[in-house]
Amino acid sequence: MSREDAVHSVNPELATDDAQRVQAYRAELVERIGRILPEDGSVEPLKGIRLFRCC
């Protein structure tokens, strides 16, 4: 059992908080990528980082 799992087993509210935080980060990432690449295509916002969108 990892330290994080042990902490969550003692305080399950932390697991819920962590899950909500991860979901918020994911939603923010989706929004930011959508602003950079609103339509099908590709973009290289930083050298070596390529984003592709299709369908």
C-alpha positions as CSV (number, residue, x, y, z in Angstrom):
1,M,0.0,0.0,0.0
2,S,1.4,3.4,-1.0
3,R,1.6,6.3,1.5
4,E,-1.2,8.0,-0.5
5,D,-3.5,5.0,-0.2
6,A,-2.8,4.8,3.5
7,V,-3.7,8.4,3.9
8,H,-6.9,8.0,1.9
9,S,-7.9,4.9,3.9
10,V,-7.7,7.0,7.1
11,N,-9.5,10.0,5.6
12,P,-11.7,9.0,2.6
13,E,-12.6,12.7,2.1
14,L,-9.0,13.2,0.8
15,A,-9.7,10.7,-1.9
16,T,-12.8,12.5,-3.0
17,D,-10.9,15.9,-2.9
18,D,-8.2,14.4,-5.0
19,A,-10.6,12.9,-7.5
20,Q,-12.4,16.3,-7.8
21,R,-9.0,18.1,-8.3
22,V,-8.0,15.6,-11.0
23,Q,-11.3,16.1,-12.8
24,A,-10.9,19.9,-12.6
25,Y,-7.4,19.7,-14.0
26,R,-8.6,17.4,-16.8
27,A,-11.4,19.8,-17.7
28,E,-9.0,22.8,-17.7
29,L,-6.6,20.9,-20.0
30,V,-9.4,20.0,-22.4
31,E,-10.5,23.6,-22.5
32,R,-7.0,24.9,-23.2
33,I,-6.4,22.4,-25.9
34,G,-9.7,23.3,-27.5
35,R,-8.7,27.0,-27.6
36,I,-5.4,26.1,-29.2
37,L,-6.9,23.7,-31.7
38,P,-10.6,24.5,-32.2
39,E,-11.0,22.6,-35.5
40,D,-9.5,19.5,-37.1
41,G,-5.8,19.8,-37.9
42,S,-2.5,20.0,-36.1
43,V,-0.5,22.6,-34.3
44,E,2.9,22.7,-32.6
45,P,2.5,25.1,-29.7
46,L,5.9,24.4,-28.4
47,K,8.9,22.9,-30.3
48,G,8.5,19.2,-30.2
49,I,5.0,19.2,-28.8
50,R,2.5,18.4,-31.5
51,L,-1.3,18.3,-31.0
52,F,-3.6,16.7,-33.5
53,R,-7.3,16.8,-33.8
54,C,-9.6,14.9,-36.1
55,C,-13.2,13.8,-36.5
